[in-house]
Amino acid sequence: MKSPKKILVIHGPNLHLLGRRNPSVYGRTTLNAVNQALRQRAKELKVTLTILQSNHEGEIVDAIGASHSRYDGILINPAAYTHTSVAIRDALESAALPAVEVHLSNIHARESFRQQSLMAPVVSGQVSGFGAHSYLLGLEALHGLLTNSGHKR
């Protein structure tokens, strides 16, 4: 029997504030509720998740850097680091794992400084604008990449 696929889920800065931070943009769903929904769907998909939330760029870079030998894929919401972190971008590129970038809001319809993702060129795909459901759509997409096509990036 094959061992289940292992996915690293990374929530970037301020995502611990979900549900109370700017709910008109990010919704009222809490991070705990997002994680609970992810765990439930992962169980149905027969994948295992390790979930990390960090406000610290270096901690995120370290987790991605250690991911290659531990995980089969990465689901990441880099949050504000999406637009600023070359370090996280480079870590994702170096990890060479299938990765899906997710965002609660549609970053392409927001302020001009939020419309560019430094991660986009080094991830397999991006899901944005569906609120907390973006995470589940991203998990589904990553699962598909890991089980069907063998596509890396």
N, C-alpha and C positions, 0 to 999 in steps of 0.2 A: 504494500500500500504506500502510495506517495505521501510524503509529509506535506502539510498544508503550506501554502505560500505565506511568507512573512512580509508584512507591510509596515513601514515606519510612517506614522502620521505626525506631522509637525504643524503646530499652531504658533504663529509668530507673535510679535508684540501687541499688547493690549487686548488680545482675544480672550483673556481671562475676564474681561469686562463685558463680554457679550450679554445681552439682555438688559443692560442698563446704560451702556455707552451709545449715544446717538441712535436710538431705536428706529428712527425714521429712515435711517440708512442701512443699519445692520440687523434690524429686527429685534424681537423680544426673546428669542430662543437663547438660552444660556449655553456656555461651553460644555457644562456637564450634560445637558440634553443632547447636544451635538455628538459628544463622545458616546453617550448611551445608544443613540441611533446608529452610529458607526459600528459599535460593538455588536449590536443586534444583526445588522446587515452582514457584517463580517462572519458571524456565526452561520448565517444562512448560506453564504458563499464558501464556507469552509476555508477561510483564511484567518491568520492570526494578526493582531495589531499590537504595536507598541506605540503609545501616544505620549507626545512631549509637547508642552507649551512653555515657551520661553520668551522673555522680553530682551534677551541678551544675544546679540549677533554671534559672538564667539561660541556660545553653547550650541547654537543651531549649526554652525559650521562644524564643530566637533562631532555632533551627532551624525551629520551627513557624511563626514570623513570616515567615520567608523562603520557606516552602513553597508559598504560593498560586500563584506564577508558575512554580514548578519541578516540582511534583508534581500527580498526579491524585487521590491519596488518602494517608491516614496510617494506619499500623498502630502502635499505641502500647501499651506496658506501662509506665505511669507509676510502677509499684512503690509505694513509700511515699508518693510525691507524690500518688497517687490520692486520699488522704484529707485532704491538707493544702494543696495548691497551687491557690489561686485564679488565680495567674498563668498556670499551664499551662492551666487550664480556659478562661480568657479568651483565650489565644492560639489554642486549638483552635476556639473559637467565632468568633473574628475571621478565621481562615484560611478558614472556610466551605467546607472540603473534606470529602468523605466520610471518616469516621474510624472505626476499630474499636478498641476498648479490649480488651486481653487481660490475663489473669492466670493464672499457673500454678496457684495454689490457688483454692478457692472462697471468695472474700472474704466472701460472705454467710453462711458457716458458721464464720467465725473470730471473733476478739475483737470486741467491739462497736465499738471505734474503727476497725476495718478494714472494717466492713460498709457504710459510706457511701462512694460514689464521687462526688467533685465533678465528675468528667468525664462521668458517665453522661448528664446532661441535654443535653450538647453534642456527643455522638458518635452515630453511626448505630446502633451496637449494641455489645454486650459479650459476650466469651467468657471464662469462668473455670471453673477446677476440673478441667481436663483435662491438667494438667502441661504439658510442652513441646508437646504436641499442640495446646494452646490457640492457639499461634501459627499453626499450619497451618490450623486451623479459622477463625481470624480472617482470614488471608490469603485463604482461599476465599470467605469472606463479603464481604470488601472487593472482591475481583475480581468477584463477582456484582453488587455495587452499581455498579461502574464500567462493566461491560459489558452488563448486562441492563436495569436499571430506570431508570438516570439519577437515582436517588434521592440527594439530598445529605445530608439529616439528617432 
